[in-house]
Amino acid sequence: MPPAPRRVTQRDIARMAGVSQATVSLVLNNRADAEVRIAPETRDRVLRVIAETGYAADPVARRLASRFNRIIGVFTYEPAFPSRSRDFFHPFLLGIEEYAERVGCDLLLFTSAPVVDGRRRIFHRDNRLRLADGCILLGREIDAAELLRLNRDGYPYVAVGRRDDAGGPVPYVGTDYAAAVRQLVALALTHGHRRLAYLGVDATAESSADRRRGFDAAAPDAESARRLTGPTHDAEAVLDDLVADGSTVVFVEDFATAVALESAARRRGLRVPGDLSILTLGDPTVPVPTDTAFTGFHIPREEMGRQSVEVLTAVIDGSADGVQQRLLACEFVEGDTLGAPDPAVDRR
């Protein structure tokens, strides 16, 4: 089946008509700002392109047009720029920008928030959150006290990533990590693995808890399943632990750690996956050079960004049916690091 044609956007209309996107928005909404006069020939040219392309304004954009500034805030708890193509935040921002353009909203990135104890804070003396109609929150760990205050104040927001309740349910668009990890464990079991290990990160984030929960839920079907503790940043020490325990497969939460572990195994003459299978539980959070195609799953970050704007606009215009909480499925990645354990190896 051929792919569906790409939706025509206001940006496309602006390019074809030779005007700014703001001019297209004004024409679509039959408005003229006090300081901006649109020449009749310009308006006619924009309308002609709209008719020729069959462009139809998104209904969400029409609901937002009359009552709001159509400005969506984006707050990141960690620095988001410079954003290279393999940076963790980049796909989220792409998805956010794409859907914001579709509904005719501008993005306002809040960058003046002070850093307290190594992390940015939303609420401070010069807080300008109200400049935006609502805000999207990005960060591995989001301060529960700030979520509590946002809920209490009734300010429209959406968190990217599942979040625990904070004085009430938190609107979010997250990833179903628990289901993804359960599926990977089941796949490892079908390959004959019975001694499993889980290598997590030292974090209290909901995303880490969900991964561990998925592992624990599927682990009873194995002969041995354990979470590793100790210096998980030391690949050689971790490898010693895995070999001593006879583990045949390890589920690694941090992609960079998986790369280091695979390199350590190769230096030691161990075969991946023959002697040890390594499964990754997500994408790199920072660029990590490797030629190995790891088996694991991708996080739907662009789609999370798109749907976070969709949810937020529904919160802003009052069309949301209750507190929206969405979990998106991960995409399985069939790499080269999962295979059957070698039966000739004595793992006692």
C-alpha positions as YAML, in Angstrom:
chain: A
units: angstrom
residues:
- id: 1
  name: MET
  ca: [0.00, 0.00, 0.00]
- id: 2
  name: PRO
  ca: [1.50, 3.38, -0.95]
- id: 3
  name: PRO
  ca: [2.15, 5.78, 1.92]
- id: 4
  name: ALA
  ca: [-0.55, 8.35, 2.68]
- id: 5
  name: PRO
  ca: [0.14, 11.76, 1.16]
- id: 6
  name: ARG
  ca: [1.69, 14.26, 3.53]
- id: 7
  name: ARG
  ca: [-0.76, 16.73, 5.03]
- id: 8
  name: VAL
  ca: [-0.46, 20.28, 3.64]
- id: 9
  name: THR
  ca: [0.53, 22.67, 6.42]
- id: 10
  name: GLN
  ca: [0.38, 26.42, 6.93]
- id: 11
  name: ARG
  ca: [4.12, 26.46, 6.32]
- id: 12
  name: ASP
  ca: [3.56, 24.92, 2.88]
- id: 13
  name: ILE
  ca: [0.89, 27.51, 2.08]
- id: 14
  name: ALA
  ca: [3.22, 30.32, 3.16]
- id: 15
  name: ARG
  ca: [6.06, 29.00, 1.00]
- id: 16
  name: MET
  ca: [3.90, 28.62, -2.10]
- id: 17
  name: ALA
  ca: [2.29, 32.03, -1.67]
- id: 18
  name: GLY
  ca: [5.59, 33.74, -0.89]
- id: 19
  name: VAL
  ca: [4.40, 35.13, 2.47]
- id: 20
  name: SER
  ca: [5.05, 34.49, 6.15]
- id: 21
  name: GLN
  ca: [3.23, 31.80, 8.10]
- id: 22
  name: ALA
  ca: [1.79, 34.55, 10.31]
- id: 23
  name: THR
  ca: [0.16, 36.11, 7.25]
- id: 24
  name: VAL
  ca: [-1.40, 32.77, 6.32]
- id: 25
  name: SER
  ca: [-2.77, 32.44, 9.85]
- id: 26
  name: LEU
  ca: [-4.31, 35.92, 9.70]
- id: 27
  name: VAL
  ca: [-5.94, 35.20, 6.36]
- id: 28
  name: LEU
  ca: [-7.30, 31.84, 7.54]
- id: 29
  name: ASN
  ca: [-8.85, 33.41, 10.61]
- id: 30
  name: ASN
  ca: [-10.12, 36.43, 8.67]
- id: 31
  name: ARG
  ca: [-8.18, 38.77, 10.91]
- id: 32
  name: ALA
  ca: [-5.88, 41.74, 10.53]
- id: 33
  name: ASP
  ca: [-3.68, 42.78, 13.42]
- id: 34
  name: ALA
  ca: [-3.73, 46.47, 14.29]
- id: 35
  name: GLU
  ca: [-0.15, 46.91, 13.14]
- id: 36
  name: VAL
  ca: [-0.34, 44.58, 10.15]
- id: 37
  name: ARG
  ca: [-2.29, 45.42, 7.01]
- id: 38
  name: ILE
  ca: [-2.63, 42.66, 4.46]
- id: 39
  name: ALA
  ca: [-2.81, 43.96, 0.92]
- id: 40
  name: PRO
  ca: [-5.85, 42.67, -1.00]
- id: 41
  name: GLU
  ca: [-3.62, 41.08, -3.66]
- id: 42
  name: THR
  ca: [-1.65, 39.27, -0.95]
- id: 43
  name: ARG
  ca: [-4.84, 37.97, 0.66]
- id: 44
  name: ASP
  ca: [-6.11, 36.84, -2.75]
- id: 45
  name: ARG
  ca: [-2.82, 35.03, -3.47]
- id: 46
  name: VAL
  ca: [-2.97, 33.16, -0.16]
- id: 47
  name: LEU
  ca: [-6.61, 32.20, -0.71]
- id: 48
  name: ARG
  ca: [-5.80, 30.99, -4.23]
- id: 49
  name: VAL
  ca: [-3.04, 28.69, -2.94]
- id: 50
  name: ILE
  ca: [-5.38, 27.41, -0.22]
- id: 51
  name: ALA
  ca: [-8.00, 26.58, -2.83]
- id: 52
  name: GLU
  ca: [-5.49, 24.94, -5.18]
- id: 53
  name: THR
  ca: [-4.02, 22.69, -2.48]
- id: 54
  name: GLY
  ca: [-7.33, 21.82, -0.83]
- id: 55
  name: TYR
  ca: [-5.89, 22.89, 2.52]
- id: 56
  name: ALA
  ca: [-8.27, 22.53, 5.46]
- id: 57
  name: ALA
  ca: [-7.43, 24.10, 8.80]
- id: 58
  name: ASP
  ca: [-7.24, 21.66, 11.66]
- id: 59
  name: PRO
  ca: [-10.42, 21.87, 13.79]
- id: 60
  name: VAL
  ca: [-8.29, 22.18, 16.92]
- id: 61
  name: ALA
  ca: [-6.67, 25.28, 15.44]
- id: 62
  name: ARG
  ca: [-10.09, 26.81, 14.85]
- id: 63
  name: ARG
  ca: [-11.15, 26.17, 18.46]
- id: 64
  name: LEU
  ca: [-7.96, 27.80, 19.73]
- id: 65
  name: ALA
  ca: [-8.00, 30.74, 17.34]
- id: 66
  name: SER
  ca: [-10.64, 32.91, 18.95]
- id: 67
  name: ARG
  ca: [-9.92, 32.54, 22.66]
- id: 68
  name: PHE
  ca: [-6.21, 31.98, 23.19]
- id: 69
  name: ASN
  ca: [-2.79, 33.33, 22.29]
- id: 70
  name: ARG
  ca: [-1.96, 30.02, 20.59]
- id: 71
  name: ILE
  ca: [1.41, 29.92, 22.32]
- id: 72
  name: ILE
  ca: [2.55, 26.58, 23.76]
- id: 73
  name: GLY
  ca: [5.34, 26.60, 26.30]
- id: 74
  name: VAL
  ca: [8.06, 23.94, 26.42]
- id: 75
  name: PHE
  ca: [9.99, 23.49, 29.66]
- id: 76
  name: THR
  ca: [12.95, 21.10, 29.85]
- id: 77
  name: TYR
  ca: [14.45, 20.09, 33.17]
- id: 78
  name: GLU
  ca: [17.73, 19.38, 31.42]
- id: 79
  name: PRO
  ca: [19.38, 21.60, 28.75]
- id: 80
  name: ALA
  ca: [17.80, 20.93, 25.34]
- id: 81
  name: PHE
  ca: [20.20, 22.88, 23.12]
- id: 82
  name: PRO
  ca: [22.37, 22.44, 21.17]
- id: 83
  name: SER
  ca: [20.21, 19.63, 19.87]
- id: 84
  name: ARG
  ca: [22.00, 17.25, 17.54]
- id: 85
  name: SER
  ca: [20.14, 14.61, 15.56]
- id: 86
  name: ARG
  ca: [21.03, 11.84, 18.00]
- id: 87
  name: ASP
  ca: [20.38, 13.80, 21.18]
- id: 88
  name: PHE
  ca: [17.61, 12.39, 23.33]
- id: 89
  name: PHE
  ca: [15.43, 15.52, 23.26]
- id: 90
  name: HIS
  ca: [15.64, 16.07, 19.50]
- id: 91
  name: PRO
  ca: [12.86, 13.67, 18.37]
- id: 92
  name: PHE
  ca: [10.51, 14.97, 21.09]
- id: 93
  name: LEU
  ca: [11.05, 18.54, 19.87]
- id: 94
  name: LEU
  ca: [10.48, 17.49, 16.26]
- id: 95
  name: GLY
  ca: [7.13, 15.92, 17.14]
- id: 96
  name: ILE
  ca: [6.11, 18.91, 19.26]
- id: 97
  name: GLU
  ca: [6.99, 21.37, 16.48]
- id: 98
  name: GLU
  ca: [5.18, 19.33, 13.83]
- id: 99
  name: TYR
  ca: [1.86, 19.15, 15.68]
- id: 100
  name: ALA
  ca: [2.09, 22.73, 16.97]
- id: 101
  name: GLU
  ca: [2.44, 23.91, 13.36]
- id: 102
  name: ARG
  ca: [-0.52, 21.78, 12.36]
- id: 103
  name: VAL
  ca: [-2.78, 23.52, 14.88]
- id: 104
  name: GLY
  ca: [-1.33, 26.95, 14.21]
- id: 105
  name: CYS
  ca: [0.48, 27.41, 17.52]
- id: 106
  name: ASP
  ca: [3.85, 29.00, 18.24]
- id: 107
  name: LEU
  ca: [6.32, 27.45, 20.66]
- id: 108
  name: LEU
  ca: [7.90, 29.30, 23.56]
- id: 109
  name: LEU
  ca: [10.94, 27.59, 25.10]
- id: 110
  name: PHE
  ca: [11.40, 28.61, 28.73]
- id: 111
  name: THR
  ca: [15.15, 28.98, 29.20]
- id: 112
  name: SER
  ca: [15.47, 31.53, 32.03]
- id: 113
  name: ALA
  ca: [14.52, 29.15, 34.84]
- id: 114
  name: PRO
  ca: [17.22, 29.04, 37.54]
- id: 115
  name: VAL
  ca: [19.19, 25.87, 38.30]
- id: 116
  name: VAL
  ca: [18.72, 24.75, 41.91]
- id: 117
  name: ASP
  ca: [20.65, 21.73, 43.23]
- id: 118
  name: GLY
  ca: [21.72, 20.91, 39.69]
- id: 119
  name: ARG
  ca: [18.23, 21.04, 38.15]
- id: 120
  name: ARG
  ca: [16.01, 23.69, 36.61]
- id: 121
  name: ARG
  ca: [12.93, 24.85, 38.49]
- id: 122
  name: ILE
  ca: [9.65, 25.99, 36.95]
- id: 123
  name: PHE
  ca: [8.60, 28.24, 39.79]
- id: 124
  name: HIS
  ca: [10.87, 31.14, 40.67]
- id: 125
  name: ARG
  ca: [10.73, 34.88, 41.27]
- id: 126
  name: ASP
  ca: [10.63, 35.76, 37.57]
- id: 127
  name: ASN
  ca: [8.34, 32.90, 36.52]
- id: 128
  name: ARG
  ca: [6.78, 33.65, 33.11]
- id: 129
  name: LEU
  ca: [4.76, 30.49, 32.63]
- id: 130
  name: ARG
  ca: [1.57, 32.49, 32.03]
- id: 131
  name: LEU
  ca: [2.96, 33.90, 28.79]
- id: 132
  name: ALA
  ca: [1.88, 30.58, 27.24]
- id: 133
  name: ASP
  ca: [-1.62, 29.09, 27.11]
- id: 134
  name: GLY
  ca: [-0.18, 25.86, 28.49]
- id: 135
  name: CYS
  ca: [3.12, 24.03, 28.81]
- id: 136
  name: ILE
  ca: [4.74, 20.73, 27.88]
- id: 137
  name: LEU
  ca: [7.20, 19.38, 30.45]
- id: 138
  name: LEU
  ca: [10.24, 17.37, 29.35]
- id: 139
  name: GLY
  ca: [12.71, 15.66, 31.65]
- id: 140
  name: ARG
  ca: [13.80, 12.26, 32.88]
- id: 141
  name: GLU
  ca: [12.71, 13.17, 36.38]
- id: 142
  name: ILE
  ca: [10.13, 15.90, 36.99]
- id: 143
  name: ASP
  ca: [9.84, 17.50, 40.41]
- id: 144
  name: ALA
  ca: [6.73, 16.12, 42.13]
- id: 145
  name: ALA
  ca: [6.32, 19.32, 44.18]
- id: 146
  name: GLU
  ca: [6.11, 21.37, 40.99]
- id: 147
  name: LEU
  ca: [3.54, 18.98, 39.51]
- id: 148
  name: LEU
  ca: [1.55, 19.33, 42.72]
- id: 149
  name: ARG
  ca: [1.59, 23.12, 42.39]
- id: 150
  name: LEU
  ca: [0.60, 22.99, 38.71]
- id: 151
  name: ASN
  ca: [-2.33, 20.76, 39.62]
- id: 152
  name: ARG
  ca: [-3.32, 23.03, 42.49]
- id: 153
  name: ASP
  ca: [-3.10, 26.18, 40.34]
- id: 154
  name: GLY
  ca: [-5.07, 24.62, 37.49]
- id: 155
  name: TYR
  ca: [-2.47, 25.62, 34.92]
- id: 156
  name: PRO
  ca: [-2.79, 23.59, 31.67]
- id: 157
  name: TYR
  ca: [0.20, 21.29, 31.20]
- id: 158
  name: VAL
  ca: [1.18, 17.87, 29.93]
- id: 159
  name: ALA
  ca: [4.18, 15.81, 30.99]
- id: 160
  name: VAL
  ca: [6.12, 13.80, 28.43]
- id: 161
  name: GLY
  ca: [6.56, 10.43, 30.14]
- id: 162
  name: ARG
  ca: [4.38, 8.65, 32.66]
- id: 163
  name: ARG
  ca: [4.21, 10.44, 36.01]
- id: 164
  name: ASP
  ca: [2.87, 9.37, 39.37]
- id: 165
  name: ASP
  ca: [-0.03, 11.27, 40.89]
- id: 166
  name: ALA
  ca: [0.82, 14.62, 42.43]
- id: 167
  name: GLY
  ca: [-2.11, 15.74, 44.55]
- id: 168
  name: GLY
  ca: [-4.24, 14.27, 41.77]
- id: 169
  name: PRO
  ca: [-3.66, 12.57, 38.41]
- id: 170
  name: VAL
  ca: [-1.02, 14.04, 36.11]
- id: 171
  name: PRO
  ca: [-1.80, 14.44, 32.39]
- id: 172
  name: TYR
  ca: [0.91, 12.73, 30.37]
- id: 173
  name: VAL
  ca: [1.91, 11.00, 27.15]
- id: 174
  name: GLY
  ca: [4.29, 8.21, 28.05]
- id: 175
  name: THR
  ca: [5.75, 4.92, 26.89]
- id: 176
  name: ASP
  ca: [4.58, 1.48, 27.94]
- id: 177
  name: TYR
  ca: [8.01, 0.35, 29.12]
- id: 178
  name: ALA
  ca: [6.61, -2.43, 31.30]
- id: 179
  name: ALA
  ca: [4.93, -4.15, 28.34]
- id: 180
  name: ALA
  ca: [8.01, -3.70, 26.13]
- id: 181
  name: VAL
  ca: [10.34, -5.26, 28.70]
- id: 182
  name: ARG
  ca: [7.92, -8.15, 29.33]
- id: 183
  name: GLN
  ca: [7.92, -8.88, 25.62]
- id: 184
  name: LEU
  ca: [11.73, -8.87, 25.48]
- id: 185
  name: VAL
  ca: [11.94, -11.24, 28.44]
- id: 186
  name: ALA
  ca: [9.43, -13.57, 26.77]
- id: 187
  name: LEU
  ca: [11.50, -13.46, 23.58]
- id: 188
  name: ALA
  ca: [14.66, -14.32, 25.49]
- id: 189
  name: LEU
  ca: [12.90, -17.27, 27.10]
- id: 190
  name: THR
  ca: [11.85, -18.60, 23.68]
- id: 191
  name: HIS
  ca: [15.54, -18.53, 22.70]
- id: 192
  name: GLY
  ca: [16.31, -20.86, 25.59]
- id: 193
  name: HIS
  ca: [17.59, -18.39, 28.19]
- id: 194
  name: ARG
  ca: [16.89, -19.37, 31.79]
- id: 195
  name: ARG
  ca: [19.37, -17.27, 33.77]
- id: 196
  name: LEU
  ca: [18.49, -13.62, 33.35]
- id: 197
  name: ALA
  ca: [20.04, -10.43, 34.69]
- id: 198
  name: TYR
  ca: [18.79, -6.83, 34.75]
- id: 199
  name: LEU
  ca: [21.19, -3.91, 34.72]
- id: 200
  name: GLY
  ca: [19.39, -0.69, 35.62]
- id: 201
  name: VAL
  ca: [20.42, 2.83, 36.51]
- id: 202
  name: ASP
  ca: [20.50, 4.47, 39.90]
- id: 203
  name: ALA
  ca: [17.36, 6.54, 39.43]
- id: 204
  name: THR
  ca: [13.89, 6.91, 40.90]
- id: 205
  name: ALA
  ca: [12.27, 8.02, 37.64]
- id: 206
  name: GLU
  ca: [8.97, 6.42, 36.70]
- id: 207
  name: SER
  ca: [10.48, 5.21, 33.42]
- id: 208
  name: SER
  ca: [13.08, 3.17, 35.31]
- id: 209
  name: ALA
  ca: [10.47, 1.81, 37.72]
- id: 210
  name: ASP
  ca: [8.26, 0.74, 34.81]
- id: 211
  name: ARG
  ca: [11.11, -1.13, 33.13]
- id: 212
  name: ARG
  ca: [11.96, -2.95, 36.36]
- id: 213
  name: ARG
  ca: [8.28, -3.78, 36.88]
- id: 214
  name: GLY
  ca: [8.10, -5.34, 33.42]
- id: 215
  name: PHE
  ca: [11.20, -7.44, 34.11]
- id: 216
  name: ASP
  ca: [9.91, -8.60, 37.49]
- id: 217
  name: ALA
  ca: [6.52, -9.54, 36.02]
- id: 218
  name: ALA
  ca: [8.08, -11.88, 33.43]
- id: 219
  name: ALA
  ca: [11.02, -13.13, 35.50]
- id: 220
  name: PRO
  ca: [9.16, -15.91, 37.41]
- id: 221
  name: ASP
  ca: [9.18, -17.96, 34.19]
- id: 222
  name: ALA
  ca: [12.99, -18.12, 34.33]
- id: 223
  name: GLU
  ca: [15.25, -20.36, 36.42]
- id: 224
  name: SER
  ca: [17.11, -17.34, 37.76]
- id: 225
  name: ALA
  ca: [16.38, -13.62, 37.38]
- id: 226
  name: ARG
  ca: [18.14, -10.93, 39.33]
- id: 227
  name: ARG
  ca: [18.84, -7.24, 39.33]
- id: 228
  name: LEU
  ca: [22.49, -6.32, 39.47]
- id: 229
  name: THR
  ca: [23.74, -3.97, 42.15]
- id: 230
  name: GLY
  ca: [27.09, -2.32, 42.66]
- id: 231
  name: PRO
  ca: [29.29, -0.33, 40.24]
- id: 232
  name: THR
  ca: [27.12, -0.68, 37.13]
- id: 233
  name: HIS
  ca: [29.26, 1.97, 35.40]
- id: 234
  name: ASP
  ca: [32.22, -0.43, 35.52]
- id: 235
  name: ALA
  ca: [31.65, -2.75, 32.55]
- id: 236
  name: GLU
  ca: [34.47, -5.11, 33.54]
- id: 237
  name: ALA
  ca: [33.08, -5.55, 37.06]
- id: 238
  name: VAL
  ca: [29.59, -6.14, 35.70]
- id: 239
  name: LEU
  ca: [30.93, -8.72, 33.27]
- id: 240
  name: ASP
  ca: [32.73, -10.52, 36.11]
- id: 241
  name: ASP
  ca: [29.43, -10.66, 38.00]
- id: 242
  name: LEU
  ca: [27.50, -12.00, 35.01]
- id: 243
  name: VAL
  ca: [30.07, -14.69, 34.24]
- id: 244
  name: ALA
  ca: [30.29, -15.77, 37.89]
- id: 245
  name: ASP
  ca: [26.52, -16.09, 38.12]
- id: 246
  name: GLY
  ca: [26.20, -17.96, 34.83]
- id: 247
  name: SER
  ca: [23.81, -15.37, 33.36]
- id: 248
  name: THR
  ca: [23.15, -15.93, 29.66]
- id: 249
  name: VAL
  ca: [21.27, -12.71, 28.91]
- id: 250
  name: VAL
  ca: [21.34, -9.23, 30.41]
- id: 251
  name: PHE
  ca: [18.70, -6.52, 29.96]
- id: 252
  name: VAL
  ca: [20.42, -3.13, 30.02]
- id: 253
  name: GLU
  ca: [18.50, 0.05, 30.73]
- id: 254
  name: ASP
  ca: [21.21, 2.52, 29.68]
- id: 255
  name: PHE
  ca: [22.32, 2.22, 26.04]
- id: 256
  name: ALA
  ca: [25.83, 3.54, 26.67]
- id: 257
  name: THR
  ca: [26.30, 0.88, 29.36]
- id: 258
  name: ALA
  ca: [25.23, -1.82, 26.89]
- id: 259
  name: VAL
  ca: [27.85, -0.59, 24.41]
- id: 260
  name: ALA
  ca: [30.56, -0.64, 27.10]
- id: 261
  name: LEU
  ca: [29.51, -4.12, 28.23]
- id: 262
  name: GLU
  ca: [29.57, -5.52, 24.69]
- id: 263
  name: SER
  ca: [33.04, -4.04, 24.13]
- id: 264
  name: ALA
  ca: [34.31, -5.53, 27.41]
- id: 265
  name: ALA
  ca: [32.94, -8.95, 26.44]
- id: 266
  name: ARG
  ca: [34.61, -8.78, 23.05]
- id: 267
  name: ARG
  ca: [37.97, -7.83, 24.59]
- id: 268
  name: ARG
  ca: [37.69, -10.82, 26.87]
- id: 269
  name: GLY
  ca: [37.03, -13.15, 23.96]
- id: 270
  name: LEU
  ca: [33.37, -13.75, 24.82]
- id: 271
  name: ARG
  ca: [30.87, -14.09, 22.02]
- id: 272
  name: VAL
  ca: [27.82, -11.84, 21.87]
- id: 273
  name: PRO
  ca: [25.31, -13.43, 21.64]
- id: 274
  name: GLY
  ca: [26.81, -16.94, 21.92]
- id: 275
  name: ASP
  ca: [28.24, -16.54, 25.42]
- id: 276
  name: LEU
  ca: [26.15, -13.57, 26.49]
- id: 277
  name: SER
  ca: [23.11, -11.93, 24.94]
- id: 278
  name: ILE
  ca: [22.67, -8.19, 25.55]
- id: 279
  name: LEU
  ca: [19.28, -6.50, 25.14]
- id: 280
  name: THR
  ca: [18.81, -2.72, 25.27]
- id: 281
  name: LEU
  ca: [15.78, -1.13, 26.89]
- id: 282
  name: GLY
  ca: [15.56, 2.09, 24.91]
- id: 283
  name: ASP
  ca: [17.49, 4.56, 22.80]
- id: 284
  name: PRO
  ca: [20.74, 6.41, 23.56]
- id: 285
  name: THR
  ca: [20.32, 9.47, 25.78]
- id: 286
  name: VAL
  ca: [23.59, 10.82, 24.38]
- id: 287
  name: PRO
  ca: [25.39, 9.98, 21.12]
- id: 288
  name: VAL
  ca: [27.20, 6.64, 21.56]
- id: 289
  name: PRO
  ca: [29.42, 5.41, 18.71]
- id: 290
  name: THR
  ca: [29.04, 1.69, 18.04]
- id: 291
  name: ASP
  ca: [28.94, -0.64, 15.03]
- id: 292
  name: THR
  ca: [26.84, -3.21, 16.91]
- id: 293
  name: ALA
  ca: [23.14, -3.54, 16.10]
- id: 294
  name: PHE
  ca: [21.61, -4.21, 19.51]
- id: 295
  name: THR
  ca: [18.39, -6.12, 19.97]
- id: 296
  name: GLY
  ca: [15.89, -4.14, 22.02]
- id: 297
  name: PHE
  ca: [13.26, -1.51, 21.43]
- id: 298
  name: HIS
  ca: [12.89, 2.06, 20.24]
- id: 299
  name: ILE
  ca: [10.97, 4.70, 22.19]
- id: 300
  name: PRO
  ca: [8.34, 6.49, 20.03]
- id: 301
  name: ARG
  ca: [9.71, 9.92, 20.93]
- id: 302
  name: GLU
  ca: [8.45, 11.89, 17.93]
- id: 303
  name: GLU
  ca: [4.94, 10.49, 18.36]
- id: 304
  name: MET
  ca: [5.08, 11.28, 22.08]
- id: 305
  name: GLY
  ca: [5.90, 14.87, 21.15]
- id: 306
  name: ARG
  ca: [3.03, 15.08, 18.68]
- id: 307
  name: GLN
  ca: [0.49, 13.60, 21.04]
- id: 308
  name: SER
  ca: [1.64, 15.78, 23.94]
- id: 309
  name: VAL
  ca: [0.59, 18.85, 21.92]
- id: 310
  name: GLU
  ca: [-2.67, 17.13, 20.99]
- id: 311
  name: VAL
  ca: [-3.45, 16.43, 24.64]
- id: 312
  name: LEU
  ca: [-2.40, 19.91, 25.77]
- id: 313
  name: THR
  ca: [-4.57, 21.70, 23.22]
- id: 314
  name: ALA
  ca: [-7.55, 19.64, 24.42]
- id: 315
  name: VAL
  ca: [-6.78, 20.69, 28.00]
- id: 316
  name: ILE
  ca: [-6.47, 24.34, 26.96]
- id: 317
  name: ASP
  ca: [-9.69, 24.54, 24.95]
- id: 318
  name: GLY
  ca: [-11.68, 22.47, 27.44]
- id: 319
  name: SER
  ca: [-12.47, 19.59, 25.10]
- id: 320
  name: ALA
  ca: [-10.50, 17.00, 27.09]
- id: 321
  name: ASP
  ca: [-12.61, 14.24, 28.64]
- id: 322
  name: GLY
  ca: [-11.02, 14.02, 32.07]
- id: 323
  name: VAL
  ca: [-7.28, 13.84, 32.72]
- id: 324
  name: GLN
  ca: [-5.60, 12.41, 29.65]
- id: 325
  name: GLN
  ca: [-2.98, 9.71, 30.29]
- id: 326
  name: ARG
  ca: [-1.63, 7.87, 27.26]
- id: 327
  name: LEU
  ca: [0.92, 5.09, 27.05]
- id: 328
  name: LEU
  ca: [2.36, 4.39, 23.59]
- id: 329
  name: ALA
  ca: [3.80, 1.07, 22.49]
- id: 330
  name: CYS
  ca: [7.53, 0.70, 21.82]
- id: 331
  name: GLU
  ca: [8.92, -0.59, 18.53]
- id: 332
  name: PHE
  ca: [10.85, -3.86, 18.68]
- id: 333
  name: VAL
  ca: [14.34, -3.74, 17.15]
- id: 334
  name: GLU
  ca: [15.68, -7.01, 15.78]
- id: 335
  name: GLY
  ca: [19.43, -6.67, 16.19]
- id: 336
  name: ASP
  ca: [22.39, -9.04, 16.41]
- id: 337
  name: THR
  ca: [22.81, -9.38, 20.18]
- id: 338
  name: LEU
  ca: [20.16, -11.99, 21.04]
- id: 339
  name: GLY
  ca: [20.68, -15.67, 20.33]
- id: 340
  name: ALA
  ca: [20.39, -19.07, 21.98]
- id: 341
  name: PRO
  ca: [22.88, -19.71, 24.78]
- id: 342
  name: ASP
  ca: [25.67, -22.10, 23.87]
- id: 343
  name: PRO
  ca: [24.74, -25.47, 25.47]
- id: 344
  name: ALA
  ca: [28.42, -26.48, 25.53]
- id: 345
  name: VAL
  ca: [29.27, -23.80, 28.07]
- id: 346
  name: ASP
  ca: [29.25, -24.96, 31.70]
- id: 347
  name: ARG
  ca: [27.34, -22.26, 33.60]
- id: 348
  name: ARG
  ca: [27.14, -23.95, 36.98]
...
